[in-house]
Amino acid sequence: MKNIVFKPYLAILRPQIYEFPMFLQLRSPYELRRFASALTVFVLLLGISRSTASRPVDISWNPSDPAENVTSYRIFLETSPQVWSMIEEVPASGTTEATVDLPDGSQTIAMTALNPYLESELSASLVVPANVSAITFANLASAQSLSGAEAQPVPDGNGSGGNPDGDARANLLEHAFADDLLSGARASAGFQVREFDPAQGIIEVAFVRPEAISDVIYVLEARDTLVGDGPDGLGWFPVATIPAGGALPSPMTSSSNGDGTETVVFPDLTSNVAALAAGFGLVRISVSLDADRDGIADALPSDGTVVTGHTKTLGWQESSLNSQQSVSLNSPFVNQSVFSGVVDSVSGDTLDVSGSAGAVDLRTVIPADGSHYLQITDGVLEGERFDIGGVGVSNLVLLNDPDIFSGSDGVTTLNTSDGLPTNAELAGSSFLVIPHRTLDQLFDKNTAFAGEAHSDPNLASGILLFDNRQDLPRFEFLVLLDYTTEVKWVSSSDIGSRLDQGSRALTIGSGVFLNPRQGSVDVIDIGVIADYDVAVALNEGYNSVAAPYPMDQTPAGPNGRGYTVANGFPGGIDPQQATGLLLWAGDTAADAGAAYAPAYKSYMLLDASGLRFWSDLNQATLPNLDDGLVLESHRSSMLVLPAGTSLRPHIYQKPATQE
């Protein structure tokens, strides 16, 4: 039986344009006076008001004969039998359409036309059916039978309510981006950053929302650094604002998806936003509920909490690779989650997540092939990851890897700890289910690496990976081979079998080395920024390490990597017994135009009397480099742990970012 996913925005009919088919004809002055006199009576008695339980409805009409010099049109609502109240007056300057607020239920409307001397009779009436309703949060919550705190658009000041499925998005965000309030499974693509033209490096923003949504303010925001105000001194700044029920500002455009949603696009960010530099940027969308469309965010009646929120931050980062030179590279982003929520309970390798799954069959959302992982985002295991090996209707099965640094146990994962989490550790914790980033995704043979393939392995561009999860950790070299009918990333030790490595998952917080052979390459990396701690598994000996967040860091300074003695990294005065860092000097050729130097520059964690910091042993003064050695976000390095030391895991602390 096919699983049916409830899409709440389809349960509420979209506002339609109701058209008056007749011409409005102006009558004699006598008829005008007669109608105006009657109008005056009921206006004085009833007043002109709009129901608080209202819905915007679009109407259009055929214009009167231009010779009659119509100056405006008046729209009337039948408030009781044959009693009409004017609810809108629209200037006639080319206007044949208006949006009016109508009370819920079936309503009857009519129109008149005016010129400087006359007002026409009421037009024939038009009935707007009761089941035509705007996409509003109130309607959505009602359609999903929410009540009490669950029906709040956001949690209150104590963190209660506003998210009945316990996922990573409060009700307001799910309403704004066409998601289901009762399931953590994504119902739409939501907010995205994407390459419009990879050859030109053109970046655009797109997001999906319900068509004709009428009560949400959208503000696209950007910044040029994750922490602090950056070179422009701005921090987060607004790029474009869509008022509740209002028109899209230029250069935004929208297109219908044919399912009750539309995709809104802001094109070419770096060209259209002067404050964003080419090569790097961060964006998000802030949304506010504005039910009365007065331009001001609403507040919860319970405690005055402002009804606003924002998406996760997305970003892009461009890196240059020179032809015939090996350079390190890192992706500090993750993919969009496909499911999120709270763990109900844990039994062995199985997680019950029925409370967040809702009515969605998770087997239709998450493949059971190890291509996705569970990211824990709070609680005692915040930052840790476990690969998903099985999926049930409302449960997830984790892959149990008894020893993450051994390949001889028959289990190979990218888990950050040995074994499995317990119920005591994980029940009640929030999580995301995220697809692994892969070779084909980050090093796309059809865009950035198009033309870099070759039939000769010695002339093909290559990627060097360091695998610290084997009994004997080692480098593995992959080449981009052109087999005429297909192009593949293939292991250099397995060229004969032509096994495609493109779907190979890459480890978060671990970099690679690349060597373009056919020409220089610019790689644009795009993704979501982790807003939680990030775990990495570090083995004794060599480890490829890289930024888990898109920001340059230091080994042990503020917002740094935490490579300190206190965090379990051995220091000393003997390089064989202390933690070391190796930075690839060849990167400066691509970054700064320096002469290419294919060598490492080494640093060491000192621990002696009065000396406990990172330093360069080649400098006689032994400078303190805890906060001075820059580890660039787009490059990687090698971390060396002395024999007998492994960290399963080390936790990178989330930077103190500016909201």
C-alpha positions as CSV (number, residue, x, y, z in Angstrom):
1,M,0.0,0.0,0.0
2,K,1.4,3.4,-0.9
3,N,2.2,5.6,2.0
4,I,0.2,8.8,2.0
5,V,2.0,11.9,3.4
6,F,-0.4,14.5,4.7
7,K,0.4,17.9,3.3
8,P,-1.5,20.4,5.4
9,Y,-1.2,23.2,2.9
10,L,-3.2,21.1,0.5
11,A,-6.0,20.6,3.0
12,I,-6.8,24.3,2.8
13,L,-7.9,25.5,-0.6
14,R,-5.8,28.2,-2.2
15,P,-7.4,31.6,-2.6
16,Q,-8.9,31.8,-6.0
17,I,-9.6,34.8,-8.2
18,Y,-13.4,35.3,-8.4
19,E,-14.3,37.3,-11.4
20,F,-17.3,39.6,-12.1
21,P,-18.2,38.8,-15.7
22,M,-20.4,41.9,-16.2
23,F,-19.6,45.5,-17.1
24,L,-20.5,48.1,-14.5
25,Q,-22.5,50.8,-16.2
26,L,-23.0,54.3,-14.7
27,R,-26.6,55.4,-14.4
28,S,-28.4,58.8,-14.1
29,P,-27.8,61.3,-11.3
30,Y,-31.2,60.5,-9.9
31,E,-30.4,56.8,-9.6
32,L,-27.0,57.8,-8.0
33,R,-28.7,59.9,-5.4
34,R,-31.3,57.2,-4.6
35,F,-28.5,54.6,-4.1
36,A,-26.3,56.9,-2.2
37,S,-29.2,57.8,0.2
38,A,-29.8,54.2,0.9
39,L,-26.1,53.6,1.4
40,T,-25.8,56.4,3.9
41,V,-28.5,54.9,6.1
42,F,-27.0,51.5,6.5
43,V,-23.4,52.7,6.8
44,L,-24.5,54.9,9.7
45,L,-26.3,52.1,11.3
46,L,-23.8,49.3,10.8
47,G,-20.5,51.0,10.4
48,I,-17.7,49.7,8.3
49,S,-15.6,47.0,9.8
50,R,-13.7,43.8,9.0
51,S,-14.2,40.6,10.9
52,T,-11.3,39.4,13.0
53,A,-11.8,35.9,11.7
54,S,-11.0,37.0,8.1
55,R,-9.4,35.6,5.0
56,P,-8.0,37.4,2.1
57,V,-9.7,36.7,-1.2
58,D,-8.7,38.0,-4.7
59,I,-11.3,39.3,-7.0
60,S,-11.2,40.8,-10.5
61,W,-13.6,42.5,-12.8
62,N,-14.1,43.7,-16.3
63,P,-13.5,47.5,-16.5
64,S,-16.2,49.9,-17.5
65,D,-16.1,51.7,-20.8
66,P,-13.2,54.1,-20.5
67,A,-15.3,56.8,-22.0
68,E,-17.2,56.9,-18.7
69,N,-14.1,58.2,-17.0
70,V,-14.3,55.8,-14.1
71,T,-12.1,57.0,-11.2
72,S,-12.6,54.2,-8.7
73,Y,-14.5,51.0,-7.9
74,R,-16.2,50.2,-4.6
75,I,-16.5,46.7,-3.2
76,F,-19.5,45.9,-0.9
77,L,-20.2,43.0,1.4
78,E,-23.7,41.8,2.0
79,T,-23.8,41.9,5.8
80,S,-27.5,40.9,6.0
81,P,-30.1,40.3,3.3
82,Q,-30.1,43.3,0.9
83,V,-27.9,45.3,3.4
84,W,-24.5,46.2,1.9
85,S,-21.3,47.5,3.5
86,M,-18.5,49.0,1.6
87,I,-15.2,47.2,2.4
88,E,-12.8,48.5,-0.2
89,E,-12.4,51.4,-2.7
90,V,-9.9,50.8,-5.4
91,P,-8.5,53.5,-7.7
92,A,-9.4,52.8,-11.4
93,S,-6.0,53.6,-12.9
94,G,-5.6,50.4,-14.8
95,T,-6.6,48.3,-11.8
96,T,-9.0,45.5,-12.3
97,E,-8.1,43.3,-9.4
98,A,-8.1,43.6,-5.6
99,T,-7.6,41.5,-2.5
100,V,-10.2,42.0,0.2
101,D,-10.6,40.4,3.7
102,L,-13.9,38.5,4.0
103,P,-15.3,36.8,7.1
104,D,-15.2,33.1,7.3
105,G,-18.2,31.3,5.7
106,S,-20.0,31.8,2.4
107,Q,-20.1,35.6,1.6
108,T,-21.8,37.7,-1.1
109,I,-20.1,40.7,-2.6
110,A,-20.9,43.3,-5.2
111,M,-19.4,46.4,-6.8
112,T,-20.1,49.9,-8.0
113,A,-18.1,52.1,-10.4
114,L,-17.6,55.9,-9.9
115,N,-16.7,58.8,-12.1
116,P,-16.5,62.5,-10.9
117,Y,-20.3,62.8,-11.2
118,L,-22.0,59.5,-10.8
119,E,-21.9,56.1,-9.0
120,S,-23.3,53.1,-10.8
121,E,-25.9,50.7,-9.4
122,L,-24.6,47.7,-7.5
123,S,-23.4,45.0,-9.9
124,A,-24.8,41.6,-9.9
125,S,-23.7,39.8,-6.7
126,L,-21.0,37.2,-6.6
127,V,-20.9,34.4,-4.0
128,V,-17.5,33.5,-2.5
129,P,-17.8,29.9,-1.2
130,A,-17.1,29.1,2.5
131,N,-14.4,26.6,1.7
132,V,-12.1,29.2,0.1
133,S,-9.6,30.1,2.7
134,A,-6.2,31.7,2.8
135,I,-3.1,29.8,3.9
136,T,-2.8,31.1,7.5
137,F,-1.3,29.6,10.6
138,A,-4.7,29.6,12.3
139,N,-6.2,27.6,9.5
140,L,-3.3,25.2,9.4
141,A,-3.4,24.5,13.1
142,S,-7.1,24.0,12.9
143,A,-6.8,21.6,10.0
144,Q,-4.3,19.5,12.0
145,S,-6.6,19.6,15.1
146,L,-4.0,21.3,17.3
147,S,-5.1,22.9,20.5
148,G,-3.6,24.5,23.6
149,A,0.1,25.0,23.7
150,E,0.6,22.6,20.7
151,A,-1.3,25.2,18.6
152,Q,1.2,27.9,19.3
153,P,3.3,29.0,16.4
154,V,6.5,29.0,18.5
155,P,7.4,27.8,22.0
156,D,6.8,30.2,24.8
157,G,9.5,31.8,26.9
158,N,9.9,28.6,28.9
159,G,10.4,26.5,25.8
160,S,6.9,24.9,26.0
161,G,4.5,24.3,23.1
162,G,4.8,25.3,19.5
163,N,6.3,22.1,18.2
164,P,4.1,19.0,18.7
165,D,6.3,16.7,16.7
166,G,9.5,17.8,18.5
167,D,11.5,18.3,15.3
168,A,14.1,20.9,14.5
169,R,11.4,23.3,13.2
170,A,8.8,25.1,15.3
171,N,5.3,25.3,13.9
172,L,5.9,28.7,12.5
173,L,8.8,27.5,10.3
174,E,6.8,24.5,9.1
175,H,3.9,26.8,8.2
176,A,6.2,29.2,6.4
177,F,8.0,26.6,4.4
178,A,5.1,24.2,3.6
179,D,6.0,21.4,6.1
180,D,3.9,19.2,8.2
181,L,3.3,20.3,11.8
182,L,2.8,16.7,13.0
183,S,5.9,15.0,11.5
184,G,9.6,15.7,11.5
185,A,9.9,14.3,8.0
186,R,10.4,17.0,5.5
187,A,7.4,17.7,3.2
188,S,9.1,20.2,1.0
189,A,12.6,21.3,-0.1
190,G,12.4,24.3,2.3
191,F,15.3,26.8,2.1
192,Q,18.2,26.1,-0.2
193,V,21.4,27.7,-1.5
194,R,22.4,26.4,-4.9
195,E,24.6,27.1,-7.9
196,F,22.7,28.6,-10.7
197,D,25.7,28.6,-13.0
198,P,28.7,26.5,-11.8
199,A,30.9,27.8,-14.6
200,Q,30.5,31.4,-13.4
201,G,30.2,30.7,-9.7
202,I,26.7,32.2,-9.5
203,I,24.9,31.5,-6.3
204,E,21.2,31.8,-5.7
205,V,18.8,31.3,-2.9
206,A,15.5,29.4,-3.3
207,F,12.8,28.4,-0.9
208,V,9.4,26.7,-1.1
209,R,6.4,28.1,0.6
210,P,2.6,27.6,0.3
211,E,1.1,29.7,-2.5
212,A,-0.9,32.7,-1.4
213,I,0.3,32.4,2.2
214,S,-0.9,35.6,3.8
215,D,0.3,35.9,7.4
216,V,4.1,35.5,7.3
217,I,6.8,38.1,6.9
218,Y,9.9,36.7,5.2
219,V,13.3,38.4,5.5
220,L,16.3,37.0,3.6
221,E,19.4,37.9,5.7
222,A,23.1,37.5,5.0
223,R,26.5,38.0,6.6
224,D,30.1,37.5,5.6
225,T,31.5,35.8,8.8
226,L,30.1,33.2,11.2
227,V,31.5,34.9,14.3
228,G,31.6,38.7,14.9
229,D,30.6,41.4,12.4
230,G,33.2,40.6,9.8
231,P,35.0,43.0,7.4
232,D,31.8,44.9,6.6
233,G,31.0,45.5,10.3
234,L,27.4,44.5,9.7
235,G,26.8,41.0,11.2
236,W,23.4,39.8,10.0
237,F,21.9,42.3,7.6
238,P,18.6,42.2,5.6
239,V,18.8,41.5,1.9
240,A,15.1,41.4,0.9
241,T,11.8,41.5,2.8
242,I,8.4,40.0,1.7
243,P,5.6,41.5,3.7
244,A,2.8,39.3,4.9
245,G,0.5,38.8,2.0
246,G,2.6,41.3,0.0
247,A,4.4,41.2,-3.4
248,L,7.9,39.9,-3.9
249,P,10.6,42.6,-4.0
250,S,12.9,42.8,-7.0
251,P,14.8,40.8,-8.0
252,M,12.9,37.9,-6.4
253,T,10.7,35.8,-8.6
254,S,8.3,32.9,-8.0
255,S,7.0,29.9,-9.9
256,S,4.2,27.5,-9.1
257,N,5.1,23.9,-8.3
258,G,1.6,22.8,-9.2
259,D,1.0,21.2,-5.8
260,G,-0.2,24.2,-3.8
261,T,3.3,25.5,-3.2
262,E,5.6,27.9,-5.1
263,T,9.4,28.3,-5.3
264,V,10.7,31.8,-4.6
265,V,14.2,32.6,-6.0
266,F,16.6,35.4,-5.2
267,P,19.2,35.2,-8.0
268,D,22.9,35.9,-8.2
269,L,23.5,36.8,-4.5
270,T,27.0,38.3,-4.9
271,S,26.1,40.5,-7.8
272,N,22.8,41.7,-6.3
273,V,24.1,42.1,-2.7
274,A,27.1,44.5,-2.5
275,A,27.9,43.6,1.1
276,L,28.6,40.0,0.1
277,A,32.1,39.3,-1.2
278,A,32.6,36.7,-3.9
279,G,33.7,33.3,-2.7
280,F,32.1,33.1,0.7
281,G,28.7,34.0,2.3
282,L,26.2,32.9,4.9
283,V,22.4,33.3,4.5
284,R,19.2,32.5,6.4
285,I,15.6,33.4,6.3
286,S,13.9,35.0,9.3
287,V,10.1,34.6,9.5
288,S,7.5,36.4,11.6
289,L,3.8,35.7,12.0
290,D,1.8,38.8,11.1
291,A,-1.8,37.7,11.1
292,D,-3.2,41.3,10.9
293,R,-0.6,42.2,8.2
294,D,0.4,45.4,10.0
295,G,4.1,44.8,9.3
296,I,4.8,43.9,13.0
297,A,5.5,40.4,14.3
298,D,2.7,39.1,16.5
299,A,3.2,38.0,20.1
300,L,2.0,34.9,22.0
301,P,-1.0,35.9,24.2
302,S,0.3,33.7,27.0
303,D,3.5,35.5,27.8
304,G,4.2,38.0,25.0
305,T,6.9,35.9,23.2
306,V,7.5,37.5,19.8
307,V,6.4,35.0,17.1
308,T,9.5,34.9,15.0
309,G,12.2,32.4,14.1
310,H,14.8,31.6,11.4
311,T,16.0,28.8,9.3
312,K,19.3,27.1,9.8
313,T,22.1,29.1,8.4
314,L,23.4,28.0,4.9
315,G,26.5,29.0,3.2
316,W,29.0,28.7,0.4
317,Q,32.7,28.7,0.2
318,E,35.0,28.8,-2.9
319,S,38.4,27.3,-3.0
320,S,41.0,27.4,-5.8
321,L,43.2,24.5,-7.0
322,N,46.2,25.0,-9.2
323,S,46.9,22.6,-12.0
324,Q,49.7,20.1,-11.3
325,Q,49.8,21.1,-7.6
326,S,48.5,19.1,-4.6
327,V,46.4,21.2,-2.2
328,S,44.3,20.3,0.8
329,L,40.6,20.9,0.8
330,N,37.7,20.8,3.4
331,S,34.0,21.0,3.4
332,P,32.8,22.7,6.6
333,F,29.1,22.1,5.8
334,V,26.6,19.3,6.1
335,N,23.6,18.3,4.0
336,Q,20.0,19.3,4.7
337,S,18.3,16.9,7.1
338,V,15.5,14.7,5.8
339,F,14.0,13.9,9.2
340,S,14.4,15.4,12.7
341,G,12.8,14.9,16.1
342,V,13.3,13.5,19.6
343,V,14.3,9.9,20.6
344,D,11.4,8.3,22.5
345,S,13.4,5.3,23.6
346,V,16.4,3.0,22.8
347,S,16.4,-0.8,22.7
348,G,19.7,-2.3,21.6
349,D,20.3,-0.9,18.1
350,T,16.8,0.4,17.6
351,L,15.5,3.9,18.3
352,D,11.8,4.5,18.7
353,V,11.0,7.8,17.1
354,S,7.3,7.4,16.6
355,G,6.5,10.7,18.4
356,S,8.3,12.6,15.7
357,A,7.5,10.4,12.8
358,G,3.8,11.0,13.2
359,A,1.7,9.5,10.3
360,V,4.7,9.3,7.9
361,D,6.2,5.9,7.2
362,L,10.0,6.6,7.6
363,R,10.8,3.9,5.1
364,T,9.6,6.3,2.4
365,V,12.0,9.0,3.6
366,I,15.2,7.3,4.7
367,P,17.1,4.7,2.7
368,A,18.3,1.7,4.8
369,D,21.7,1.5,3.0
370,G,24.0,3.4,5.3
371,S,23.9,6.5,3.2
372,H,22.3,8.5,6.1
373,Y,23.4,9.1,9.7
374,L,21.9,10.1,13.0
375,Q,23.3,13.4,14.3
376,I,22.6,14.0,18.0
377,T,22.1,17.7,18.6
378,D,21.6,18.0,22.4
379,G,22.0,16.0,25.6
380,V,25.0,14.1,26.9
381,L,25.9,12.8,23.5
382,E,25.5,16.1,21.6
383,G,27.7,16.1,18.5
384,E,28.0,12.3,18.1
385,R,27.0,10.5,14.9
386,F,25.9,7.0,14.1
387,D,25.3,5.5,10.7
388,I,21.7,4.2,10.0
389,G,21.6,0.7,8.8
390,G,17.8,0.0,8.9
391,V,14.5,1.9,8.9
392,G,11.1,0.8,10.1
393,V,7.7,2.6,9.9
394,S,8.6,4.6,13.0
395,N,12.0,3.5,14.1
396,L,15.6,3.7,13.1
397,V,18.2,0.9,13.4
398,L,21.8,2.0,14.0
399,L,24.9,0.2,12.8
400,N,26.8,-1.3,15.7
401,D,30.5,-0.8,15.2
402,P,32.3,-2.5,18.1
403,D,35.7,-0.8,17.2
404,I,35.5,2.2,14.9
405,F,39.3,2.0,14.3
406,S,39.3,-1.6,13.1
407,G,38.3,-2.9,9.7
408,S,38.8,-6.5,10.7
409,D,35.6,-6.7,12.8
410,G,33.5,-6.8,9.6
411,V,31.8,-3.5,10.3
412,T,32.8,-0.3,8.7
413,T,31.1,2.9,9.7
414,L,31.7,6.6,10.2
415,N,30.4,6.4,13.8
416,T,32.1,8.6,16.3
417,S,32.1,6.1,19.2
418,D,32.5,2.4,19.7
419,G,29.3,0.4,20.1
420,L,25.8,1.8,20.6
421,P,24.3,4.6,22.7
422,T,22.1,3.4,25.6
423,N,18.5,4.4,26.5
424,A,19.9,6.4,29.4
425,E,22.2,8.4,27.2
426,L,19.9,9.0,24.2
427,A,16.2,8.9,25.2
428,G,14.8,12.5,25.1
429,S,17.7,13.8,23.0
430,S,17.1,15.7,19.8
431,F,18.5,14.5,16.5
432,L,18.7,15.0,12.8
433,V,18.9,12.4,10.0
434,I,21.3,13.7,7.4
435,P,22.6,12.2,4.1
436,H,26.3,11.7,4.0
437,R,28.3,14.0,1.7
438,T,29.9,12.0,-1.0
439,L,32.8,12.3,-3.5
440,D,30.5,12.9,-6.4
441,Q,28.7,15.6,-4.5
442,L,31.7,17.6,-3.4
443,F,33.9,16.9,-6.4
444,D,31.4,16.9,-9.2
445,K,32.8,15.3,-12.4
446,N,30.1,17.1,-14.4
447,T,30.7,20.7,-13.2
448,A,33.8,21.7,-11.3
449,F,35.8,18.6,-12.4
450,A,34.4,18.4,-15.9
451,G,37.4,18.0,-18.2
452,E,39.7,16.8,-15.4
453,A,39.2,13.1,-16.3
454,H,41.6,11.1,-18.5
455,S,41.8,7.5,-19.7
456,D,45.4,7.3,-18.4
457,P,45.5,7.1,-14.6
458,N,48.8,9.0,-14.6
459,L,47.2,12.0,-16.3
460,A,43.9,11.9,-14.5
461,S,43.1,14.3,-11.6
462,G,43.3,12.6,-8.3
463,I,42.0,12.8,-4.7
464,L,44.1,11.6,-1.7
465,L,42.1,10.4,1.3
466,F,43.5,9.4,4.7
467,D,41.5,6.5,6.3
468,N,42.2,6.4,10.1
469,R,39.6,3.7,10.6
470,Q,41.6,0.7,9.4
471,D,43.8,-1.6,11.5
472,L,46.7,0.0,9.6
473,P,45.6,3.6,8.8
474,R,46.7,4.7,5.3
475,F,46.3,7.0,2.4
476,E,44.1,6.0,-0.5
477,F,44.5,7.5,-3.9
478,L,41.5,7.9,-6.3
479,V,41.6,9.0,-9.9
480,L,39.0,10.5,-12.2
481,L,39.0,8.0,-15.1
482,D,37.3,8.5,-18.5
483,Y,36.1,5.2,-19.9
484,T,34.6,7.0,-22.9
485,T,31.0,6.0,-22.1
486,E,31.3,7.1,-18.4
487,V,33.5,9.0,-16.0
488,K,34.2,7.6,-12.5
489,W,36.2,8.3,-9.4
490,V,38.1,5.0,-9.1
491,S,40.6,3.7,-6.5
492,S,44.1,3.6,-8.0
493,S,44.5,0.1,-6.4
494,D,41.4,-1.2,-8.1
495,I,41.4,0.3,-11.6
496,G,40.8,-3.0,-13.4
497,S,37.4,-3.5,-11.7
498,R,36.2,0.0,-12.5
499,L,34.3,0.2,-9.2
500,D,32.7,3.6,-9.0
501,Q,33.7,5.4,-5.7
502,G,31.4,8.4,-6.3
503,S,28.9,7.4,-3.6
504,R,31.7,7.0,-1.0
505,A,30.8,8.9,2.2
506,L,33.2,11.5,3.5
507,T,33.9,12.1,7.1
508,I,32.9,15.3,8.8
509,G,35.8,17.3,10.1
510,S,38.3,15.5,7.8
511,G,39.8,16.9,4.7
512,V,41.3,15.6,1.5
513,F,44.2,16.4,-0.9
514,L,43.5,17.1,-4.5
515,N,45.7,17.2,-7.6
516,P,44.1,18.6,-10.7
517,R,46.1,17.4,-13.8
518,Q,44.3,19.0,-16.7
519,G,43.9,22.5,-15.5
520,S,43.1,24.8,-12.5
521,V,39.9,24.1,-10.7
522,D,37.6,26.3,-8.6
523,V,35.4,24.3,-6.2
524,I,32.3,25.9,-4.7
525,D,31.1,24.1,-1.6
526,I,27.5,24.6,-0.4
527,G,25.6,23.4,2.6
528,V,24.1,23.8,6.1
529,I,26.1,25.0,9.0
530,A,26.0,22.8,12.1
531,D,24.4,24.7,15.0
532,Y,25.5,22.1,17.5
533,D,28.7,20.5,18.8
534,V,30.4,18.2,16.3
535,A,32.2,15.0,17.3
536,V,35.3,13.6,15.5
537,A,37.0,10.3,16.0
538,L,40.8,10.6,16.3
539,N,43.1,7.6,16.2
540,E,46.6,7.2,17.4
541,G,49.1,8.3,14.8
542,Y,47.9,10.4,11.8
543,N,44.5,11.9,11.4
544,S,43.2,14.2,8.7
545,V,41.5,17.1,10.5
546,A,39.6,20.1,9.2
547,A,37.1,22.7,10.3
548,P,33.6,21.5,11.2
549,Y,32.3,25.1,10.8
550,P,32.9,27.6,8.0
551,M,35.4,29.8,10.0
552,D,39.1,29.9,10.4
553,Q,40.1,28.5,13.8
554,T,43.1,28.1,16.1
555,P,44.3,25.0,17.9
556,A,43.3,26.2,21.4
557,G,42.1,29.8,21.3
558,P,38.6,31.1,21.7
559,N,36.1,29.3,19.3
560,G,39.0,27.1,18.4
561,R,39.5,23.3,17.9
562,G,40.1,22.5,21.6
563,Y,43.4,20.6,21.0
564,T,44.5,21.0,24.6
565,V,46.1,18.9,27.3
566,A,42.9,19.4,29.4
567,N,40.9,17.8,26.5
568,G,43.1,14.7,26.4
569,F,45.7,15.7,23.8
570,P,49.1,14.8,25.2
571,G,51.8,17.5,25.3
572,G,55.4,17.3,26.1
573,I,58.9,18.2,25.1
574,D,59.5,15.0,23.1
575,P,57.9,15.2,19.6
576,Q,57.3,11.4,19.8
577,Q,55.3,11.7,23.0
578,A,53.4,14.9,22.2
579,T,50.5,15.8,19.9
580,G,51.6,17.4,16.6
581,L,50.1,19.3,13.7
582,L,51.2,19.3,10.1
583,L,50.1,22.0,7.8
584,W,50.6,21.6,4.0
585,A,52.8,24.5,2.8
586,G,51.6,23.8,-0.8
587,D,48.2,25.5,0.0
588,T,49.8,29.0,0.0
589,A,50.5,28.7,-3.7
590,A,46.7,28.5,-4.4
591,D,45.7,30.9,-1.7
592,A,48.3,33.6,-1.9
593,G,50.2,33.0,-5.2
594,A,53.3,31.9,-3.4
595,A,55.8,29.5,-4.9
596,Y,54.6,26.0,-4.7
597,A,56.3,24.1,-1.8
598,P,55.2,20.4,-1.5
599,A,56.1,20.0,2.1
600,Y,54.6,20.1,5.6
601,K,55.2,22.7,8.3
602,S,55.1,21.1,11.7
603,Y,53.9,22.3,15.1
604,M,53.8,20.7,18.5
605,L,51.8,20.8,21.8
606,L,54.3,21.6,24.5
607,D,53.8,20.5,28.1
608,A,56.6,21.4,30.5
609,S,57.2,23.6,33.4
610,G,55.6,26.9,32.5
611,L,55.0,25.8,28.9
612,R,51.7,24.3,28.0
613,F,50.7,25.6,24.5
614,W,51.1,25.0,20.8
615,S,54.4,26.2,19.4
616,D,56.8,26.0,16.4
617,L,59.9,24.1,17.5
618,N,61.9,25.7,14.7
619,Q,61.6,29.0,16.4
620,A,64.1,29.4,19.3
621,T,61.7,31.7,21.2
622,L,59.0,28.9,21.3
623,P,56.1,31.3,20.7
624,N,52.6,30.6,22.1
625,L,50.5,29.7,19.1
626,D,47.4,28.6,20.9
627,D,45.5,31.6,19.4
628,G,48.0,32.4,16.7
629,L,48.2,29.4,14.4
630,V,45.4,29.8,11.8
631,L,43.7,26.6,10.7
632,E,41.8,27.8,7.6
633,S,38.2,26.6,7.1
634,H,38.7,25.6,3.4
635,R,41.9,23.7,4.0
636,S,42.9,20.6,6.1
637,S,45.9,19.5,8.1
638,M,47.2,16.3,9.7
639,L,46.9,15.8,13.5
640,V,49.4,13.3,15.0
641,L,48.5,11.6,18.3
642,P,51.2,9.7,20.1
643,A,51.1,5.9,20.3
644,G,48.4,4.6,22.7
645,T,46.3,7.8,22.5
646,S,42.9,7.9,20.7
647,L,39.9,10.0,21.2
648,R,36.5,8.4,20.6
649,P,35.4,11.1,20.3
650,H,36.8,14.6,20.6
651,I,34.1,17.2,20.6
652,Y,34.4,20.5,18.7
653,Q,32.4,23.0,20.7
654,K,29.9,25.1,18.7
655,P,31.3,28.6,18.1
656,A,29.7,31.4,20.0
657,T,28.0,32.8,16.9
658,Q,26.0,36.0,16.8
659,E,22.3,35.6,16.5
